[in-house]
Each structure stands twice: as structure tokens, then as C-alpha cells.
Amino acid sequence: MNQTGKTHVKQGIDAPLVPILYLITGVGVLINWAMAHAYPTAWVTLIFGIVMFAGGLTFFHTSLRGKYTIWRGIMDKLTIPKNAQVLDLGCGHGAVMIAFAKRLGVTGHATGIDLWQQRDQSNNGVAQTQANLVAENVADRTTVLTGDMTKLPTNNAAFDFVVSSFAFHNIKPKEHRAVALSEAVRTLKPGGRLIIVDTEHNDREYRMALQDLGLKDIEVKSAGFNGWWSGPWMSSYIVQGVKAE
């Protein structure tokens, strides 16, 4: 993902089984309706099949295109110094980290951390991400680490931006997410900005936790259609806050 929205990054599908199940269910229901729809409530079956099939397509849109549009919109509103230090939590294939790295100078650096779990994103791994960094010509100002978001292998107050794209909701239970949020704030420099894009209706939880951690200028807003993981019932949101100086 670059400033024009184009990318050469080899992307994975988030939670790959989910959209496949949506599509299979939708097709199965629609076939059933087509073969036997001479009953009073057949219209309900038709609507359900359409919703499931459309949900699968929408999921693929968000995973392959929508979430990158969300981040491009966020970054276009930021002032990113050329020497900024950036930490990407749950970096996956590195698209967000790469987008930041492309806006940095020779003294800037972007670091990505992930546990590389296939269930969270298909074909997820260190080698794949490093290959993307090379392909996008940012390997000289990026680093990829294997690490747990609840125990970050990073120094205190080391980063100007700590960002995370659809990773926090994978941390269970709530208490562990609180620890991960605390770790994210710990690594921020005073005046640094935390940006989380996520799903699963945890936005109020994040706001309250970040308030308790002392962040200021906290903003929570919907990510819109580009963040629908099947439909508006599974939407996404953007959480931002600044560490007090």
C-alpha cells in the first residue's frame, strides 16, 4: 500500500475460513431455494442466502482492499516526521508498516511484531513479510520481530507512532487486551500517537483503558463500509490517542 493506494505486497486473507463459510452457506441456501421455493416463507430463505453470499464478498473486500483504504485515509491526515520511529503491532504481511516506511527518511525506522498465526491471516510468516519489505524497497528501514503484544520486546518510550491493524481483538480475554494496551502505551514516546484499527465491538473498552493509562485527545470513530467484516453487524472502528508529554 503506497500513497496512491497501489501495492505489490503479497496479502493474506484475514480469518480465511470465515468468508469461505459465508459463501458456501449462501450458495447452498440459494440452491435450496431455487430447487424448492414453492412455500410461503421461501422469500426468507432467499434473503438469507443473498445476505450470506454478499457477506462473504464484503468480507473479502475488507480484507483485500477496504482495510488499506482505511489506513490510507488515516495516514493522509498525519504529519509523519522523516525520522519517526514506528511500531506496528500484529504486522502480518507488513502492509501498514510498509506504508509508514515509505514516508520515512534514512533516519526513520518501522518495526513490525507478530506471532505469525495462520488462523489470523493466511500464509502469515516472517519470510513472507521480509519478502514484501524487499519487494517494496523498504528493507533498509524496517525490522521484523517475533513477539507477543502482551510482552513487547521493545524499550520504554521508543516510538513516535504505535499502530495496530485488526490485531487487538485476537487477544483473549479482555484482561490480556488491557495488558497489551498498556504495553503499547509504554513503548510510546511522550507526545507519541497510538492508532488502533479493530473490530469486535471493543471500542468502548479501548477508550476506557487508554483513559486510565493517561492518554489524551482520545478519538473513536467508525471506519465505515470499508471495515465491514460481512456486514454492519461486524463493523470496524478507529481509536487514536496521544501520550502526555
Helices and strands as residue ranges (DSSP letters): H 17-35, H 42-61, I 62-66, H 67-76, E 85-89, H 95-101, E 109-114, H 126-135, G 139-141, E 142-146, E 159-165, G 168-170, H 174-187, E 188-199, H 203-212, E 215-222, G 225-227, G 232-234, E 236-243
